[in-house]
Amino acid sequence: MKYTKIDNTDIKVSEICLGTMTFGEQNTESEAHEQLNYAVEQGINFIDTAEMYSVPGSKETQGSTERFIGSWLQHQKRENLVLATKITGPNPGLSYIRENMGFSNASIDDALEKSLKRLKTDYVDVYQLHWPERSTNFFGKRNYQHNFDEKWDDNFKKIIQKLDSLVKEGKIRHYGVSNETPWGLMRHLDESAKNQLTRCKTIQNPYSLLNRTYEIGLAEISMREKVGLLAYSPMAFGMLSGKYLDGNMPEGSRLKLFPVFSRYNSDESRYLTQKYADLAKELTISLAQLSLAFVTQQPFVTSNIIGATSMEQLKENISSIHIKLSQETLKKIDDIQEFQPNPAP
C-alpha cells in the first residue's frame, strides 16, 4: 500500500480508502467484515461512511453501514484506523433521519452522537458535510441556474464555529465537505481564516474517467489551498468495470438493481468506456485497474474511495495501487476524453 497525509494534518492515510455504502443493502454484516478485514490486511487504514448509508437510502437500512463498521471496529485497534463519516444534507425524501434536516447546531449534535454510537467509537477523524444546504450543482446537475426564491440562511460561519467546538471537545479531529462547488469550498476556507476557526481539510466529490468536472475549478483550489480530494465513484457505479458494455446488464449489478442511478448509464458514457476498455487491453491491465490508477495518480487526490460488492472486485480494485500509468498513457486518456468530455457529471 502507498500512503500520504491529509493536508495540514498529521494524519497518514492509505491512498486507497474503503468505501462502504453497499454495507447493509448489497452486503451483509459478515460480508462487510470480510471486506474490512481484507482491506486492512492489504494496508488500507482509511474507511469512509455516512449516517444515511446504505445506498440507496431508506428508512429500513439507514445507519446500517455505520453499525456494521462499529461491530467490526470494537475488535480493532482504533488508533491504527482513520474513520470518516458524514452528516446528511437537506432532502425531503430523507426526513426519516431527523425532522429538521440541515446543519444547525442541534442537527450536527444529533447526527454526530448517533454516528458515534453506531460506530462504537468516541471520535471521528474526518467529519464531513454530505452536501450543501443551499440549492446548487451536485449529484449530476449541470448548468447552474440561480434559485431566486430560495430562502437559504447563509450560515457558513455558524457551521464552522460548531465544528470548531467539536474539534476542541475531541469528538472530531477535522472536518471536510462533500459534493461542494468551488464557491462553497472557498467560502469555507475564507470563513475559517477570518474567524480563526478550524479549517476544512478535505473535499469528497465524484471523480473518474467519465467525470472529470473536478478539474475545471476545484482541482486548482485543491493544489493551491491544500485541500485534497477524496474521490468517490472512481468506477462510475461499476460502468468502468466494463461489465455493462455491449448492452449487458448483469443480474445483481448495481444498475440492474437500482435503475434510478442512471448518472453513468448513457450512450456517451458507454462509448467512452469502450474506448478506455480498448486502451486497457492494449496495456494488458483490466479496465478497472486503468480507471482506478488514473484517479489515484492525480496530484490533487488524497485518497481514492473504492467500493465493491464481492471479494473478487475488492481484490482487483485494491491491486490498482501497484499500477503507475506513463505520461504516454495519460496523453491517450486525454485524447479519448476529447470524444465526449465529462458525460456523467
Secondary structure, DSSP 8 states (H G I E B T S, - for coil): --EEE-TTSS-EEESEEEE-TTBTTTB-HHHHHHHHHHHHHTT--EEE--TT-SSS--TTTTTHHHHHHHHHHTTS-GGG-EEEEEE----GGGTTT-SS-S--HHHHHHHHHHHHHHHT-S-EEEEEE-S-SSS-S-TT--S----TT------HHHHHHHHHHHHHHTSEEEEEEES--HHHHHHHHHHHHHHT---EEEEEEE-BTTB-THHHHHHHHHHHHT-EEEEE-TTTTTGGGTTTGGG---TT-HHHH-TT--TT-SHHHHHHHHHHHHHHHHHTS-HHHHHHHHHHT-TTEEEEEE--SSHHHHHHHHHGGG----HHHHHHHHHHHTTSS-S--
